[in-house]
Amino acid sequence: MIRVVRRAPLGDPIEVEIRGARICVRHVELAMFSVEPAGDSA
């Protein structure tokens, strides 16, 4: 799951949480992300 945690006062960078890890990324870097639904692991 990817969750936006918070944004900088001027909107860039954005802190996101991915599988419990928090990272800060800029809008330019976010444009390179590709998100796909996860398959069932059961």
Contact map, one row per residue, 1 for C-alpha under 8 A:
111000000000000011100000000000000000000000
111100000000000111100000000000000000000000
111110000000000111000000000000000000000000
011111100000011110000000000000000000000000
001111100000011110000000000000000000000000
000111110000011100000000000000000000000000
000111111111111000000000000000000000000000
000001111111110000000000000000000000000000
000000111111000000000000000000000000000000
000000111111000000000000000000000000000000
000000111111110000000000000000000000000000
000000111111110000000000111000000000000000
000000110011111000000001111000000000000000
000111110011111100000001111000000000000000
000111100000111110000111100000000000000000
011111000000011111000111100000000000000000
111110000000001111111110000000000000000000
111000000000000111111110000000000000000000
110000000000000011111000000000000000000000
000000000000000011111100000000000000000000
000000000000000011111110000000000000000000
000000000000001111011111000000000000000000
000000000000001111001111100000000000000000
000000000000111100000111110000000000000000
000000000001111100000011111011000000000000
000000000001110000000001111111000000000000
000000000001110000000000111111100000000000
000000000000000000000000011111110000000000
000000000000000000000000111111111000000000
000000000000000000000000111111111000000000
000000000000000000000000001111111000000000
000000000000000000000000000111111100000000
000000000000000000000000000011111110000000
000000000000000000000000000000011111000000
000000000000000000000000000000001111100000
000000000000000000000000000000000111110000
000000000000000000000000000000000011111000
000000000000000000000000000000000001111100
000000000000000000000000000000000000111110
000000000000000000000000000000000000011111
000000000000000000000000000000000000001111
000000000000000000000000000000000000000111
